[in-house]
Amino acid sequence: MTQAGKYLKIPRMVLAGTSSGVGKTSIIAAIIHGIKKRGYSVQPFKVGPDFIDPTYLSAVSGISARNLDAWLMGQRGVLKDFVQNSQQDISVIEGVMGYYDGFAGDTNFASTYHVSKIVKSPVILVLDASKAARSIAATALGFVKFQKNSRICGLILNKIGSKRHEDLCRQALSKLDIPIVGAIPRDLTQSLESRHLGLIPVNELKSLEQKIRSIAKSYSDYIDIEKIIEISNKTPRLPVMNTASSNKRPRTRIAVALDESFNFYYKENLDSLRREGASLEFFSPIHDKKIPLCDGVYIGGGFPEVKGESLEKNNSMKKQIKKKAEEGAPIYAECGGLMYLTRSIRYGKKRFDMIGLYDADTVMQKKLKLNYTKAATTGACAVSRSNASLHGHEFHFSELESISKDSRFAYKMEIGIGIDRKRDGMIQYNTLASYMHMHFAQPNIAKTFVENCIKISRS
């Protein structure tokens, strides 16, 4: 990144796909590997609210990946986060779903296309060629023409069956006058383990880190990395954004659950808490017997049902977190964290006892609840003032059953399902737990949580 006047030169590119499942994560990992092999540092980004894909990009890059989501962060938030964190030689952005898929079917809002426009980035489109040859050109043409100034300036063919198959695809695509910067053989494809329509977090299975690096290395041989670097350098300058204020002197300590069971955190959320004056103390609800000395607790999402037996066995940790809540410490929990705070989690034929702070039981279902969300706060809570409007997203297969009639909720859902009858954000003492995940680029969330923790430290 170089600076001239009030504008920055940030080499960058977006990797988009025609749909989910075309191989974007493996291919962007290969691009990162190839760029690094040529001596450049790479800052990875991921479009959308996904927590898992960024862990793969981080594993290959060696630098924490960050999310860019126009719904969660706002358009200015996307641009600001991108500019402030593009400190490496080249920034690469992995798209989400299909290139034009976003908030709804009648708008590009929050799509990969939308983000590419915000950050003014060239786009390379991945085409799954496994079941087509000449027809692949019709697909590519549709994506190029669907929106004015599609920004598509490169193509990668994935799952090529043979040299002849590749030749047929190249012949068909030649009329588009868009360079083909990669052709990846079908027999090279290595599958990554999936769960709940997504990948398994690298944090959960360490073997996955080695696997994505292996895939990245083998794929990169079939990608024109030099051409991609050339494309990434032909980008307009972006405006200098107000730099993030340096971290305030630590005034409170927040314990953050981080292990195989809870690892869904946006990098910005943790950075925002530090900027507001929180010292973060990480702990494992599975392995640690004691919670760190702290004024508040943050329990993110994850897959506690998968690690249910281990969580159940750690009675010492469960008792300490419940005691912390009963003492009035601010606790904020999202999705997996919510599940952990209920009486139990039922997963298939197994039932695991959890903390029991909330009068409710978690039951895994077969139907996915997947939405962007919007909530109005019905009163002040651990992370927000009253009468605020909050944007987030929900992604879960679980539901809460046997909910007490006396349960209190902080959120009224304007968009999304929530916990129960369009209500979310269950409150007990000074604990707030919701199915809704939030990005702390939204104003005042981190500030409010830290201030609530400071009050406890002074009481």
C-alpha positions in Angstrom: 0.0 0.0 0.0 1.4 3.4 -1.0 0.0 6.9 -0.2 -0.2 9.9 -2.5 -2.0 12.9 -1.2 -5.2 11.8 0.4 -5.5 8.6 -1.7 -4.0 5.2 -1.4 -2.7 2.8 -3.9 -3.9 -0.6 -2.8 -3.3 -3.6 -5.2 -6.3 -5.8 -4.9 -8.6 -8.3 -6.5 -11.9 -10.1 -5.8 -12.4 -13.8 -6.5 -16.1 -14.5 -7.3 -18.0 -17.6 -8.3 -21.1 -18.3 -10.4 -22.5 -20.1 -7.3 -21.6 -21.7 -4.0 -19.5 -24.9 -4.4 -17.4 -23.9 -7.4 -14.2 -24.0 -5.4 -13.7 -20.4 -4.4 -12.0 -21.1 -1.0 -9.5 -23.6 -2.5 -8.7 -21.3 -5.4 -8.3 -18.1 -3.4 -6.0 -20.1 -1.1 -3.9 -21.1 -4.1 -3.7 -17.5 -5.3 -2.5 -16.4 -1.8 0.1 -19.2 -1.9 1.3 -18.2 -5.3 1.5 -14.5 -4.5 3.4 -15.3 -1.3 5.8 -17.6 -3.2 6.8 -14.6 -5.3 7.8 -12.6 -2.2 4.7 -10.6 -1.6 2.7 -10.3 1.6 -1.1 -10.9 1.3 -4.0 -9.5 3.4 -7.1 -11.8 2.9 -10.7 -10.7 3.2 -14.0 -12.6 3.0 -17.3 -11.1 1.7 -20.3 -11.9 3.8 -20.9 -12.9 7.4 -19.2 -16.3 7.3 -16.8 -17.1 10.2 -15.3 -20.3 8.9 -13.8 -19.6 5.4 -11.7 -16.8 6.8 -9.9 -19.3 9.0 -8.7 -21.1 5.9 -7.5 -17.9 4.3 -5.7 -17.0 7.5 -4.0 -20.4 7.6 -2.5 -19.9 4.2 -1.7 -16.2 4.4 -0.4 -16.2 7.9 -2.4 -13.0 8.5 -5.8 -12.8 10.0 -8.6 -12.6 7.4 -11.3 -10.0 7.9 -15.0 -9.9 6.8 -16.5 -7.3 4.5 -20.3 -7.2 4.7 -22.4 -4.2 3.6 -25.4 -5.3 5.7 -23.5 -5.9 8.9 -21.0 -3.0 8.5 -22.7 -0.5 6.2 -21.0 0.7 3.0 -18.7 3.1 4.7 -17.8 0.5 7.2 -16.8 -1.9 4.4 -14.6 0.7 2.8 -13.1 1.9 6.0 -12.2 -1.6 7.2 -10.8 -2.5 3.9 -8.6 0.6 3.6 -7.4 0.5 7.2 -6.4 -3.1 7.1 -4.9 -3.3 3.6 -1.4 -2.9 5.0 0.2 -5.7 3.0 1.5 -5.8 -0.5 -1.7 -7.2 -2.1 -5.2 -7.6 -0.7 -7.3 -10.5 -2.0 -11.1 -10.9 -1.3 -13.0 -14.1 -1.5 -16.6 -13.7 -2.6 -19.7 -15.3 -1.1 -22.2 -17.6 -2.9 -22.8 -16.5 -6.5 -21.4 -13.1 -7.7 -24.7 -11.3 -7.6 -26.3 -13.1 -4.6 -26.9 -10.7 -1.6 -29.6 -9.5 0.7 -32.5 -10.4 -1.6 -33.4 -11.6 -5.1 -34.2 -8.1 -6.4 -31.1 -6.3 -5.3 -27.3 -6.6 -5.4 -27.0 -5.2 -1.9 -24.5 -7.1 0.3 -23.4 -9.2 -2.7 -19.9 -9.8 -3.8 -20.6 -7.5 -6.8 -21.7 -4.8 -4.3 -18.5 -5.1 -2.3 -16.4 -5.1 -5.4 -18.0 -1.7 -6.3 -17.5 -0.3 -2.9 -13.7 -1.1 -2.9 -13.4 -0.5 -6.7 -11.7 -3.9 -7.3 -11.2 -6.0 -10.4 -13.0 -9.3 -10.3 -11.9 -12.8 -11.4 -14.8 -15.2 -11.9 -14.6 -18.9 -11.2 -16.5 -21.2 -13.6 -17.3 -24.8 -12.8 -16.6 -26.5 -16.2 -17.2 -30.0 -15.0 -20.5 -30.5 -17.0 -20.1 -28.1 -19.9 -17.7 -27.1 -22.7 -19.0 -24.5 -25.3 -21.9 -23.7 -23.0 -19.5 -22.3 -20.4 -19.2 -19.2 -22.6 -23.0 -18.6 -22.3 -22.6 -18.7 -18.5 -19.7 -16.3 -18.5 -21.4 -13.9 -20.9 -24.4 -13.8 -18.7 -22.4 -12.8 -15.7 -20.5 -10.2 -17.6 -23.6 -8.6 -19.1 -26.0 -9.0 -16.2 -24.9 -5.8 -14.5 -23.5 -2.7 -16.2 -19.7 -2.6 -15.4 -19.5 -6.1 -14.0 -15.9 -5.5 -13.2 -15.1 -9.0 -14.4 -11.6 -9.0 -16.0 -10.4 -12.6 -15.6 -11.8 -16.1 -15.6 -10.7 -19.4 -13.9 -11.9 -22.7 -15.2 -12.3 -25.3 -12.4 -12.8 -29.1 -12.7 -11.4 -29.5 -16.2 -11.6 -33.1 -17.4 -8.9 -33.2 -20.1 -6.7 -31.2 -22.4 -9.3 -31.4 -25.1 -12.0 -30.3 -22.6 -9.9 -27.3 -21.7 -9.3 -26.4 -25.4 -13.0 -26.5 -26.1 -13.7 -24.2 -23.2 -11.0 -21.8 -24.2 -12.3 -21.7 -27.8 -15.8 -20.9 -26.7 -14.6 -18.2 -24.3 -12.2 -16.5 -26.7 -15.0 -14.2 -28.1 -15.4 -12.6 -24.7 -11.9 -11.2 -24.9 -11.4 -11.8 -21.1 -8.2 -13.5 -20.1 -8.4 -17.0 -18.7 -6.0 -16.9 -15.7 -6.4 -20.5 -14.6 -7.6 -24.0 -15.6 -7.6 -26.5 -12.8 -7.9 -30.2 -13.5 -10.9 -32.2 -12.1 -8.7 -35.0 -10.7 -6.8 -32.5 -8.7 -9.9 -31.6 -6.7 -9.5 -32.4 -3.0 -12.6 -32.1 -0.8 -12.6 -30.2 2.4 -14.8 -31.6 5.2 -18.2 -29.9 5.5 -20.9 -29.5 8.1 -24.2 -27.6 8.1 -23.7 -26.3 4.5 -20.2 -25.0 5.3 -16.7 -26.0 6.0 -15.4 -27.2 9.4 -13.4 -24.5 11.2 -9.7 -24.9 11.1 -9.6 -24.3 14.9 -11.6 -27.5 15.4 -9.4 -29.9 13.3 -5.8 -28.9 13.1 -5.2 -31.3 10.3 -7.3 -29.0 8.1 -4.6 -26.3 8.3 -2.1 -28.7 6.6 -4.8 -29.8 4.1 -5.7 -26.3 2.9 -2.0 -25.5 2.5 -1.5 -28.7 0.5 -4.5 -27.9 -1.8 -3.2 -24.3 -2.2 0.2 -25.5 -3.3 -1.1 -28.0 -5.9 -3.8 -25.7 -7.3 -1.4 -22.7 -7.7 0.6 -24.5 -10.4 -2.5 -24.2 -12.7 -3.1 -20.5 -12.1 -1.4 -17.6 -13.8 -0.3 -15.8 -10.7 1.8 -13.2 -12.6 -1.3 -12.2 -14.5 -3.4 -11.9 -11.3 -0.7 -9.7 -9.8 -0.8 -7.6 -12.9 -4.6 -7.3 -12.6 -4.4 -6.4 -8.9 -2.1 -3.6 -9.7 -4.4 -2.0 -12.3 -6.7 -0.5 -9.7 -7.8 3.1 -8.9 -6.6 4.8 -5.7 -8.9 4.7 -2.7 -9.5 7.6 -0.3 -7.6 7.7 3.0 -10.2 6.9 5.7 -10.0 8.2 9.3 -7.6 5.8 10.9 -8.8 3.8 13.8 -7.9 5.4 17.1 -5.2 3.6 19.1 -6.2 1.4 21.9 -7.2 3.2 25.1 -5.4 2.3 28.3 -6.9 -0.9 29.5 -9.7 -0.1 32.0 -11.4 -3.5 32.3 -10.8 -7.2 31.6 -13.1 -9.3 29.4 -12.8 -13.1 29.3 -13.3 -14.4 25.8 -14.1 -18.1 25.2 -11.9 -19.5 22.5 -11.3 -23.1 21.7 -12.7 -26.0 19.5 -16.2 -25.3 20.6 -16.4 -21.5 20.5 -14.4 -19.7 17.8 -16.8 -17.6 15.7 -15.5 -14.1 16.2 -15.0 -11.3 13.8 -11.5 -9.8 14.1 -13.0 -6.4 14.2 -15.1 -7.3 17.3 -12.0 -8.2 19.3 -10.1 -5.1 18.0 -13.0 -2.8 18.8 -13.2 -4.1 22.4 -9.4 -3.4 22.8 -9.8 0.1 21.3 -12.5 0.9 23.8 -10.2 0.0 26.7 -10.7 -3.8 27.3 -7.9 -6.2 28.0 -8.9 -9.5 26.5 -8.2 -12.7 28.4 -8.8 -15.9 26.4 -9.9 -19.1 27.9 -11.2 -22.6 27.0 -14.6 -23.8 28.3 -13.4 -27.3 27.4 -9.9 -27.4 28.8 -9.6 -24.8 31.5 -10.8 -25.3 35.1 -11.0 -21.6 36.0 -12.3 -18.6 34.2 -9.7 -15.8 34.0 -10.0 -12.8 36.4 -12.4 -10.5 34.6 -15.3 -8.0 34.7 -17.2 -9.4 31.8 -17.4 -12.5 29.5 -17.8 -12.8 25.7 -18.9 -16.3 24.4 -19.0 -16.4 20.6 -20.6 -18.9 18.3 -19.4 -22.3 17.3 -20.5 -25.9 17.4 -21.0 -26.7 21.1 -23.1 -29.7 20.1 -20.1 -31.4 18.5 -18.0 -30.9 21.7 -21.0 -31.4 24.0 -19.5 -34.3 26.0 -16.3 -32.3 26.8 -18.3 -29.2 27.7 -20.6 -31.2 29.9 -17.7 -32.8 31.8 -16.1 -29.4 32.8 -18.4 -28.8 35.7 -16.0 -26.4 37.3 -16.1 -24.0 34.3 -19.9 -24.2 34.1 -20.3 -23.3 37.7 -17.9 -20.4 37.5 -19.7 -18.9 34.5 -23.1 -19.2 36.1 -21.8 -17.7 39.3 -20.3 -14.8 37.3 -23.7 -14.2 35.7 -25.5 -14.3 39.1 -23.0 -11.7 40.4 -24.2 -9.3 37.7 -21.1 -9.4 35.4 -22.0 -8.4 31.9 -22.0 -11.5 29.7 -22.6 -11.4 25.9 -23.2 -14.7 24.1 -24.0 -15.4 20.4 -25.6 -18.6 19.0 -23.3 -21.3 20.2 -22.8 -19.2 23.4 -26.5 -19.1 23.8 -26.8 -22.8 23.5 -24.1 -23.3 26.2 -26.0 -21.1 28.6 -29.2 -23.2 28.4 -30.0 -26.3 30.5 -29.0 -28.8 27.9 -28.2 -29.5 24.3 -29.8 -32.5 22.6 -27.9 -33.7 19.5 -29.3 -36.8 17.8 -29.8 -39.4 20.6 -27.4 -37.7 23.0 -28.2 -35.1 25.6 -25.5 -32.9 27.2 -26.0 -30.9 30.4 -24.9 -27.3 30.0 -24.7 -24.3 32.3 -28.5 -23.9 33.0 -28.5 -20.1 33.3 -31.6 -19.9 31.1 -34.8 -21.9 31.6 -34.7 -23.5 28.2 -33.2 -26.6 26.4 -31.4 -26.6 23.0 -32.5 -29.2 20.4 -30.7 -29.7 17.1 -33.0 -29.7 14.1 -32.7 -30.6 10.4 -33.9 -27.3 9.1 -31.5 -24.4 8.7 -32.4 -20.9 9.9 -30.4 -18.6 7.7 -31.1 -14.9 7.5 -29.8 -11.4 7.6 -31.4 -9.9 10.7 -32.6 -6.5 12.0 -33.6 -6.0 15.6 -35.1 -3.2 17.6 -33.9 -3.1 21.3 -36.8 -3.1 23.7 -34.6 -1.8 26.6 -31.0 -1.3 27.5 -28.8 -4.4 27.6 -25.2 -5.5 27.9 -24.2 -4.3 24.4 -26.8 -1.6 23.5 -28.9 1.3 24.7 -32.7 1.2 24.5 -34.6 1.9 21.2 -31.5 1.1 19.0 -31.7 -0.6 15.6 -29.2 -3.4 15.2 -28.1 -5.4 12.1 -26.9 -8.9 12.2 -27.3 -12.4 10.8 -28.5 -15.8 12.1 -27.3 -19.3 11.0 -28.3 -22.2 13.1 -29.9 -25.7 13.1 -30.9 -25.5 16.7 -34.0 -24.3 18.5 -34.8 -23.6 22.1 -37.6 -25.6 23.7 -39.3 -25.5 27.1 -38.7 -21.8 27.3 -39.9 -20.3 30.6 -42.9 -18.0 30.3 -41.0 -15.5 32.5 -38.2 -15.2 30.0 -37.2 -11.6 29.1 -35.9 -10.6 25.6 -33.9 -7.5 24.6 -34.7 -7.7 20.8 -37.8 -7.5 18.7 -37.0 -8.9 15.3 -38.0 -6.8 12.3 -36.1 -9.2 10.0 -35.2 -12.7 11.0 -36.6 -15.4 13.3 -34.8 -15.0 16.6 -35.3 -17.4 19.6 -39.0 -17.3 20.0 -41.9 -15.6 18.3 -39.7 -12.9 16.6 -38.0 -12.3 19.9 -34.2 -12.6 20.5 -31.6 -11.6 23.0 -32.6 -13.5 26.1 -31.8 -11.6 29.3 -31.0 -13.1 32.7 -29.3 -10.8 35.3 -26.8 -8.8 33.2 -26.3 -11.6 30.6 -27.5 -11.2 27.0 -27.6 -14.2 24.7 -29.0 -14.3 21.2 -29.1 -16.3 18.0 -28.2 -13.1 16.2 -24.5 -12.5 15.5 -23.4 -8.9 15.2 -20.3 -7.1 13.7 -18.9 -4.5 16.0 -18.3 -2.1 13.2 -21.8 -0.9 14.1 -21.5 2.1 16.4 -21.5 1.8 20.1 -21.8 -2.0 20.6 -18.2 -2.4 21.8 -18.3 0.9 23.7 -21.5 -0.1 25.5 -20.2 -3.5 26.5 -16.9 -2.2 27.7 -18.6 0.6 29.7 -20.9 -2.0 31.4 -17.8 -4.0 32.3 -16.1 -0.9 33.7 -19.1 -0.2 35.9 -18.8 -3.7 37.4 -15.0 -3.3 38.0 -15.7 -0.1 40.0 -18.6 -1.4 42.0 
